[in-house]
Amino acid sequence: MITIFKGGAKSTIPSGKIDFKELIRLLTKDEEIKGIIENVRNLKASGKEDEAKAEKNKLPYVTLSGEFSYRNNESLIKDSYTWLAAVDIDEDENPNLDFTECLEKVKAHPSTLLALKSPRGKGIKAIIRLKPNAYKTENHYHAMKDVVYEHLNKIWGCKLDNAQGKLSQPFYVTHDPNLSSS
């Protein structure tokens, strides 16, 4: 189970818990999320970057690392750690990246559970499965930043956003009706 937060980026109190199957449903079929994503992408295409960011902040988000009683690293509920991690490949950090080619590499990787376009449509969001018990939970950020992301940067030929490696980092729910997951 993972925690979902509704009400955008400023929300720090959980709205509930969902399983991976419900997350897939939200990503592929939720009409409210679909509408927000369409607005975000239209605003971005119109050059209205600030408005696009404000609209994105209306999206619900999940904390993939587990269940949280509050959105901060200290509030991870004991024994709820999932060994799931988020991947975020942003346009800002990868200005010359062929995102279509990179998305295919991400999707083909054996640890990738799902991969799709980011809410603003330019980057890549993915969920990967980590090797259970590979490190202590309290070392999550350093394991992600110094080992996992460094490895993935090399094999995917890009620069991952290290901030996504924080234990309680929001993973915004986006929309992709053609999402395939493993």
C-alpha positions in Angstrom: 0.0 0.0 0.0 1.0 3.6 -0.7 -0.3 6.9 0.6 -2.3 9.3 -1.6 -2.5 13.0 -0.9 -5.3 15.0 -2.6 -5.4 18.7 -2.9 -2.1 19.4 -4.5 1.4 20.1 -3.5 0.7 21.9 -0.2 -1.3 18.9 1.1 0.7 17.1 3.8 -2.1 15.2 5.5 -2.9 11.8 3.8 -6.2 11.4 2.0 -5.9 7.6 2.3 -4.1 4.5 1.1 -4.2 2.9 -2.3 -2.7 -0.2 -3.9 -0.8 -0.4 -7.1 -3.9 -1.5 -9.0 -5.8 1.7 -7.9 -2.8 3.8 -8.9 -2.9 2.3 -12.4 -6.6 3.1 -12.6 -6.0 6.7 -11.6 -3.2 7.0 -14.2 -5.3 5.5 -17.0 -9.0 6.2 -16.4 -9.6 9.1 -13.9 -11.4 11.8 -15.8 -10.6 14.6 -13.3 -6.9 13.9 -13.6 -7.2 13.7 -17.3 -8.7 17.2 -17.4 -6.0 18.7 -15.2 -3.3 17.1 -17.4 -4.9 18.4 -20.6 -5.0 21.9 -19.0 -1.4 21.7 -17.9 -0.1 20.6 -21.3 -2.2 23.3 -23.1 -0.9 26.0 -20.8 2.7 24.8 -21.3 2.2 24.7 -25.1 0.9 28.3 -24.9 4.0 29.4 -23.1 2.2 30.0 -19.8 4.7 28.2 -17.6 3.6 29.7 -14.3 0.0 28.8 -14.9 0.9 25.3 -16.0 2.8 24.8 -12.7 -0.1 26.1 -10.7 -2.5 23.7 -12.5 -0.1 20.8 -12.0 -0.2 21.5 -8.3 -3.9 20.6 -8.3 -3.0 17.0 -9.0 -3.1 14.3 -6.3 0.2 12.7 -5.5 1.4 9.5 -3.9 4.4 8.5 -1.8 5.7 5.4 -3.4 8.0 4.4 -0.6 5.2 3.3 1.7 2.5 4.5 4.0 2.9 7.9 5.7 0.9 9.4 8.6 2.2 12.9 7.4 4.3 13.8 4.4 7.7 13.9 5.8 10.5 11.3 6.0 10.0 10.7 9.7 6.3 9.8 9.3 6.9 6.5 7.3 4.7 3.9 9.0 6.7 1.1 10.4 6.9 -2.0 8.2 5.2 -0.3 5.3 8.3 0.3 3.1 7.4 -0.9 -0.4 10.8 -1.2 -2.1 9.3 1.0 -4.9 11.0 4.1 -6.1 10.1 7.0 -8.4 12.2 8.1 -11.4 11.9 11.5 -12.8 13.7 12.6 -15.9 13.2 16.3 -16.5 13.6 18.5 -19.6 15.6 21.1 -17.6 18.4 18.6 -16.7 18.4 17.0 -20.1 18.0 19.7 -22.7 19.3 17.6 -25.6 17.8 14.3 -24.7 15.6 12.3 -27.2 12.8 11.7 -24.7 11.0 9.2 -27.0 14.1 7.0 -27.2 14.8 7.4 -23.5 11.2 6.4 -22.6 11.7 3.2 -24.6 14.9 2.4 -22.7 13.2 3.1 -19.4 10.2 0.9 -20.3 12.5 -2.0 -21.4 14.5 -2.0 -18.1 13.8 -5.1 -16.0 13.2 -3.1 -12.8 10.6 -0.8 -14.4 7.1 -1.4 -13.3 5.7 1.5 -15.4 6.9 4.5 -17.3 5.0 7.4 -18.9 5.2 11.1 -19.8 5.4 13.6 -17.0 2.3 15.8 -16.2 3.6 18.6 -18.3 4.3 16.2 -21.2 8.0 16.8 -21.6 9.7 14.6 -19.1 9.5 11.0 -18.0 8.0 9.5 -14.8 8.6 5.9 -13.9 8.2 3.5 -11.0 10.9 1.0 -10.4 11.1 -2.0 -8.1 14.2 -2.1 -5.9 15.9 -5.2 -4.6 14.3 -5.9 -1.2 16.6 -5.4 1.8 19.4 -4.0 -0.3 19.9 -1.2 2.2 18.5 0.1 5.5 15.4 2.3 5.0 17.0 5.2 6.8 19.6 5.2 4.0 17.0 5.5 1.2 18.0 8.9 -0.2 21.7 8.1 -0.3 21.1 4.7 -1.9 18.9 6.2 -4.5 21.1 9.2 -5.3 24.6 7.6 -5.0 23.8 4.1 -6.3 20.5 3.5 -8.1 20.2 6.8 -10.0 23.9 6.9 -10.9 23.5 3.4 -12.4 20.4 4.3 -14.3 21.9 7.6 -15.5 24.6 5.6 -17.2 22.5 2.9 -18.8 19.7 5.3 -19.9 22.0 8.1 -21.0 20.3 10.8 -19.1 20.3 12.7 -15.8 17.7 11.7 -13.2 16.2 14.2 -10.8 17.9 13.3 -7.4 15.1 15.0 -5.5 12.7 12.2 -6.5 14.8 9.9 -4.3 13.6 11.5 -1.1 11.6 9.0 1.0 8.5 11.1 1.1 8.9 12.9 -2.2 5.6 13.5 -4.0 5.0 11.4 -7.2 2.3 13.4 -9.1 -0.4 11.3 -10.6 -0.5 12.0 -14.4 -2.6 10.6 -17.2 -1.8 8.0 -19.9 -4.7 5.9 -21.3 -2.2 3.7 -23.1 -0.1 2.9 -20.1 1.3 -0.6 -20.0 2.7 -1.8 -16.7 4.4 -5.0 -15.5 
